[in-house]
Amino acid sequence: MSLSQQIEKLRDLFLEELKGISTAKDIELLKVKYLGKKGPITSLMLELKHCSEGERPHLGKWINDLKEELMLHCDHSLARMKSQELEQQFSREWLDVTLPGCKNSLGRAHPVQQMLQKVLDILIGMGFSVQYGPDVDTDYYNFEGLNFAKDHPARDMQDTFYLSQEWLLRTHTSNVQVHVMETTKPPIRIIAPGRCFRNENISARSHVFFHQVEGVYIDEGVTFADLMATMEEFTSKLLGKKAEVRFRPSYFPFVEPGLEVDVRCTRCHGEGCRICKHTGWLEILGAGMVHPNVLQKGNIDPEKYTGYAWGLGIERLAILFFDIPDIRMFTENDLRFLEQFP
């Protein structure tokens, strides 16, 4: 077959294949097939060396014309295919621009953070400064420095997440107490907000992680009456003077004497529910006079200085304040729940 016949046959083959093309991607593949470096057009150019010198100019021009023709066919077909595909996309993704737009939802503070900020604002207004401590701390600052005996139940693996024999996830923000006492001379008047972790069963009223605020006041002549006055002032500012609050004696290793503050359950109004363990009361904080052993651990003379400390759970307060039926709702990230809090 002569070179001129090969050129005509190649043109016919291309046009025949072009008729069956239906997508822009197939056009691209056809273009590479015929006009690529290893395509038949390139092969025809290589065949020119076997032709006579008189035929080469004529046949070379014929091959170049064919190349330009195939290129134009590809370009026109590609533009047509892309236009058709775009029209199809528009028809599938049709949008009525006259419809009102979607309302953008604004971010807002989580209810736990709202409750935490409310507590901090009250206590800062009462003269306390904010101090922060580590979530991961040593056994000394979390337990031993706070007068926990070696065999105290809180040291058991059932209650505490231990990372090693020495390091653990703090079980309360009380670990900040000794840190501050070691570096600060009295008077000390601080609050310490933060996350805590306990290896407990998750239920309607308890979780494996939660938030606390620890408060400490150490100075000369601090008495139990000062503690009671502070608790009464704080609870009245937070819950209102009409809230039913009770104080009852309790035991904590790092205070002596100790007490707990309960609030009448707002969920059941004192009738008893799973949130308050059917007692009608919900514990919101524990408090007491700082134990002399803790003062000594912090290099503070217990003969000269006294103080009081307390710790309160933010989630417990949020349950009361927002009337939440289950503590687990705070960590489920359900927008239907979270959007209720402005």
C-alpha positions in Angstrom: 0.0 0.0 0.0 1.4 3.4 -1.1 1.9 6.2 1.4 -0.9 8.2 -0.2 -3.3 5.3 0.3 -2.2 4.9 3.9 -2.9 8.6 4.5 -6.5 8.3 3.1 -7.1 5.1 5.0 -5.9 6.7 8.2 -8.3 9.6 7.7 -11.2 7.3 7.1 -10.4 5.3 10.2 -10.2 8.4 12.4 -13.6 9.8 11.1 -15.2 6.4 11.7 -14.0 6.2 15.3 -14.9 9.8 15.9 -18.6 9.0 15.0 -18.8 6.6 18.0 -17.3 9.1 20.6 -19.8 10.3 23.2 -17.7 11.9 26.0 -15.0 14.5 26.3 -12.7 11.9 27.9 -13.0 9.6 24.9 -12.1 12.6 22.6 -8.9 13.1 24.6 -8.0 9.4 24.3 -8.7 9.5 20.5 -6.4 12.6 20.1 -3.6 10.9 21.9 -4.1 7.7 19.9 -3.7 9.4 16.5 -1.7 12.5 17.2 0.6 11.3 20.0 4.3 10.7 19.7 3.7 7.0 19.1 0.6 7.5 16.9 0.1 6.7 13.2 0.7 10.3 12.1 4.2 10.1 13.5 4.7 6.7 11.7 3.7 8.3 8.4 6.3 11.0 8.9 8.9 8.3 9.4 7.9 6.6 6.1 8.8 9.8 4.1 12.5 8.7 4.2 11.6 5.8 1.9 10.0 8.0 -0.7 11.8 9.7 -3.7 13.0 13.2 -3.3 10.4 14.5 -5.7 7.5 13.0 -3.8 8.6 14.0 -0.3 7.4 17.7 -0.4 4.0 16.8 -1.7 3.5 13.8 0.7 4.9 15.7 3.6 2.4 18.6 3.1 -0.4 16.0 2.7 0.5 14.4 6.1 0.7 17.8 7.8 -2.7 18.8 6.4 -4.1 15.5 7.7 -2.6 16.2 11.1 -4.2 19.7 11.2 -7.5 18.3 10.1 -7.5 15.6 12.8 -6.5 18.2 15.3 -9.4 20.5 14.3 -11.9 17.6 14.5 -10.7 16.8 18.0 -10.8 20.4 19.2 -14.3 21.0 17.8 -15.7 17.7 19.1 -14.1 18.3 22.5 -15.6 21.8 22.8 -19.0 20.4 21.8 -18.8 17.5 24.2 -17.8 19.7 27.1 -20.7 22.1 26.3 -23.1 19.2 26.3 -21.8 17.7 29.6 -22.0 21.2 31.2 -25.6 21.5 30.1 -26.4 18.1 31.5 -24.7 19.1 34.8 -26.7 22.3 35.0 -29.9 20.4 34.4 -29.1 17.9 37.2 -27.9 20.6 39.6 -30.7 23.1 38.8 -31.0 25.8 41.5 -33.8 28.2 42.0 -32.0 31.5 42.7 -35.2 33.1 43.8 -35.5 30.9 46.9 -34.3 32.4 50.2 -30.8 31.4 51.3 -29.9 29.0 54.1 -29.4 30.6 57.5 -25.9 30.4 58.8 -25.8 29.0 62.3 -23.6 31.0 64.7 -21.3 29.2 67.1 -22.0 29.4 70.8 -20.4 28.3 74.1 -21.0 24.8 75.3 -23.4 24.7 78.3 -20.6 23.4 80.5 -18.4 26.3 79.5 -21.2 28.7 80.1 -21.7 27.3 83.6 -17.9 27.3 84.3 -17.6 31.0 83.2 -20.6 31.9 85.4 -18.8 30.3 88.4 -15.5 32.0 87.6 -17.2 35.4 87.2 -18.8 35.1 90.7 -15.6 33.9 92.5 -13.4 36.5 90.7 -15.8 39.1 91.9 -15.4 37.8 95.4 -11.6 38.4 95.3 -10.2 35.1 94.0 -7.6 34.8 91.3 -7.5 32.0 88.7 -4.7 29.4 88.7 -4.4 26.4 86.3 -2.7 23.0 86.9 -1.7 20.0 84.8 -4.2 17.3 83.7 -1.4 14.8 84.1 0.3 14.9 87.4 2.2 12.8 89.9 0.8 10.7 92.6 2.4 13.1 95.1 0.5 16.2 94.0 -2.8 14.3 93.4 -2.8 12.2 96.6 0.2 12.1 98.9 0.6 15.9 99.2 -3.1 16.1 100.0 -2.9 13.7 103.0 -4.2 10.6 101.2 -2.9 7.5 103.0 -1.3 4.8 100.9 -4.2 2.5 101.4 -6.9 5.1 100.7 -9.7 3.7 98.4 -9.2 6.7 96.0 -5.8 5.3 95.1 -7.4 2.1 93.8 -7.2 1.4 90.1 -11.0 1.3 90.1 -11.1 5.1 90.7 -8.0 6.5 89.0 -6.5 6.3 85.5 -2.8 5.5 86.2 -0.4 6.1 83.3 2.5 4.6 85.3 3.3 3.9 88.9 4.0 7.6 89.4 2.0 9.5 86.8 -1.8 9.6 86.5 -4.7 11.6 85.2 -5.7 13.9 88.0 -8.9 12.9 89.8 -9.6 16.4 91.1 -8.3 20.0 90.7 -7.1 19.8 94.3 -3.7 18.9 92.8 -3.2 22.7 92.2 -3.2 23.3 96.0 0.2 22.0 96.8 1.7 23.4 93.5 0.5 26.9 94.5 1.6 26.6 98.2 5.1 25.5 97.2 5.6 28.7 95.1 3.4 31.3 96.8 3.5 32.7 100.3 0.2 33.4 102.2 -2.1 35.1 101.8 -3.3 32.7 99.1 -6.7 33.2 97.6 -7.1 31.2 94.4 -9.5 29.2 92.3 -8.4 26.4 90.0 -10.7 25.3 87.1 -10.0 22.3 85.0 -10.8 18.8 83.8 -10.7 15.7 86.0 -10.8 12.0 85.2 -12.1 9.1 87.2 -12.5 5.4 86.3 -16.2 5.2 87.1 -19.3 3.7 85.5 -20.9 6.2 83.2 -24.5 6.9 84.3 -27.1 9.7 84.3 -25.1 11.5 87.1 -21.5 10.6 86.6 -18.9 10.3 83.8 -15.3 9.3 83.4 -14.3 12.9 82.8 -15.8 16.1 84.2 -15.0 19.7 85.2 -14.2 21.1 88.6 -13.3 24.4 90.2 -11.1 24.2 93.3 -11.0 27.1 95.7 -8.3 27.8 98.4 -7.9 30.6 100.9 -5.0 30.5 103.3 -4.0 33.4 105.7 -3.6 34.2 109.3 -6.8 33.8 111.4 -9.0 32.1 108.7 -11.8 30.3 110.5 -14.6 27.9 109.7 -17.0 30.8 110.0 -15.2 32.4 107.0 -15.7 29.2 105.0 -19.5 29.1 105.8 -19.8 32.8 104.9 -18.1 32.2 101.6 -20.2 29.2 100.7 -23.4 31.0 101.6 -22.4 34.1 99.5 -21.4 31.9 96.6 -24.5 29.8 96.5 -26.8 32.8 96.8 -25.1 34.6 93.9 -25.1 31.4 91.8 -28.5 29.9 92.5 -30.4 32.8 94.1 -31.4 33.4 97.7 -34.6 31.3 97.2 -32.6 28.1 96.4 -32.8 25.4 99.2 -29.2 24.7 100.3 -28.1 22.5 103.2 -24.7 21.9 104.8 -23.8 18.6 106.3 -20.6 17.2 107.9 -18.4 15.0 105.7 -14.9 13.5 105.4 -12.1 14.4 103.0 -8.5 13.5 103.7 -7.2 17.0 102.9 -9.6 19.0 105.1 -10.5 18.8 108.8 -13.3 19.4 109.6 -15.1 18.8 106.3 -18.6 19.5 105.0 -20.7 19.0 101.8 -23.1 21.4 100.3 -26.3 20.0 98.8 -29.0 21.8 96.8 -32.6 20.7 96.5 -32.9 18.8 93.2 -34.5 21.0 90.6 -35.3 18.0 88.4 -37.7 16.3 90.8 -38.2 19.2 93.3 -37.2 17.0 96.2 -39.4 14.0 95.4 -36.5 11.8 94.3 -35.1 10.9 90.9 -32.1 9.1 89.3 -30.2 12.4 89.2 -30.3 12.9 93.0 -30.3 9.1 93.7 -33.9 9.5 95.0 -32.8 11.6 97.9 -34.2 14.9 96.7 -30.8 16.6 97.2 -27.9 17.0 94.8 -24.4 17.4 96.1 -22.7 20.4 94.4 -19.4 20.8 96.4 -17.3 19.5 99.2 -15.3 21.8 101.5 -13.5 22.1 104.8 -10.6 23.6 106.7 -7.2 22.8 105.1 -5.6 19.9 107.0 -2.4 20.9 108.8 -0.5 18.1 107.1 -1.4 19.6 103.7 -0.1 23.0 104.8 3.2 21.3 105.9 3.5 19.6 102.5 3.2 23.0 100.9 5.9 24.5 103.2 3.4 26.6 105.1 3.5 26.8 108.9 0.2 25.3 110.2 0.8 27.0 113.6 0.7 30.4 112.0 -1.7 30.0 109.1 -5.0 28.4 108.6 -7.2 28.1 105.5 -10.2 26.6 103.8 -10.7 24.8 100.5 -13.6 23.6 98.5 -14.2 21.8 95.2 -17.4 21.9 93.0 -18.5 20.0 90.0 -19.5 22.1 87.0 -21.6 19.4 85.3 -23.6 19.0 88.6 -24.3 22.7 88.7 -25.2 22.8 85.0 -27.7 20.0 85.6 -29.4 22.1 88.3 -29.1 25.4 86.5 -30.3 24.2 83.0 -32.6 21.4 84.3 -30.7 18.6 82.4 -32.0 15.1 82.8 -28.7 13.2 82.1 -25.1 14.2 82.4 -24.2 12.2 79.3 -26.0 14.7 77.1 -23.1 17.2 77.6 -20.7 14.9 75.7 -22.9 13.5 72.9 -22.5 16.6 70.7 -26.1 16.5 69.6 -26.8 19.8 68.0 -30.5 19.5 68.9 -29.5 19.7 72.5 -26.6 22.2 72.2 -28.6 24.7 70.2 -31.0 25.2 73.1 -28.3 27.2 75.0 -27.9 30.8 73.7 
